[in-house]
């Protein structure tokens, strides 16, 4: 019982960290596009 709960908790942490990394990556890409378009 405890093992399955630990597994689920680990999956949740991995899932949410992946979403967080994706959001940060998208934000950085948008920022780069804005900087590049301003420099032109």
N, C-alpha and C positions, 0 to 999 in steps of 0.2 A: 504493500500500500504506500509506504513512504517512498519507495524507489520510483513508482509511477508519478507521484507528486513532484519529486525532484526533477524527473525527466520533463514533465510539463512546464515546470518553472524555468528550466534551462531553455526549452524551446521558446517560451515567451520572451526571455531576455534576448535570445538570438534574433527573434523576429522583430522586436522593437528596436534593437540596436541597428539592424539592417535598414529599417524604415528611417531611423535617424540619420544614418550615413547617406542614404539616398537623398533625403531632404537637403542635407548640407552640400552634397555634390551638385544638386540642381541649383541651389542658391549661388554657389561659386561660379557655375557656368553662366547663369544670368548676369552676375556681377561682371564677369569677364566680357560678355557681349556688350553690356552697357559701357564699360570702359573703352572697348575697341571702337564702338560706334561714336563715342564722344571724341576720341582722338582723331577720327577722320573729319 
